[in-house]
Amino acid sequence: MTTTTTPAITRYVEALPPPMRDVAAQLAALVAAELPGAEGVVWYGHPVWTLASAPAVLVKAYGRHVTLGCWRGQGIDSAGGLTPSGRV
């Protein structure tokens, strides 16, 4: 993972059971790589990346799946895997 992934996010991901851990790790790495200016925090118990102090992206594990969510996705400027269309 890149420098925008914090120790708290790493702990969150590592605590997940496989294969959810693998999915969450890949998503966290994608977000960190595509939003290098974002600050990664654990907010309400799951990883959230903020841009300009506003939440932008979240990764959250549930009982049987992992969710990638975006707030105001049109504001994300990414030349790679994160696009305003919502497709990863």
Secondary structure, DSSP 8 states (H G I E B T S, - for coil): --TTS-HHHHHHHHTS-TTHHHHHHHHHHHHHHH-TT-EEEEETTEEEEEETTEEEEEEEE-SS-EEEEESSGGG---SSS--TTS--
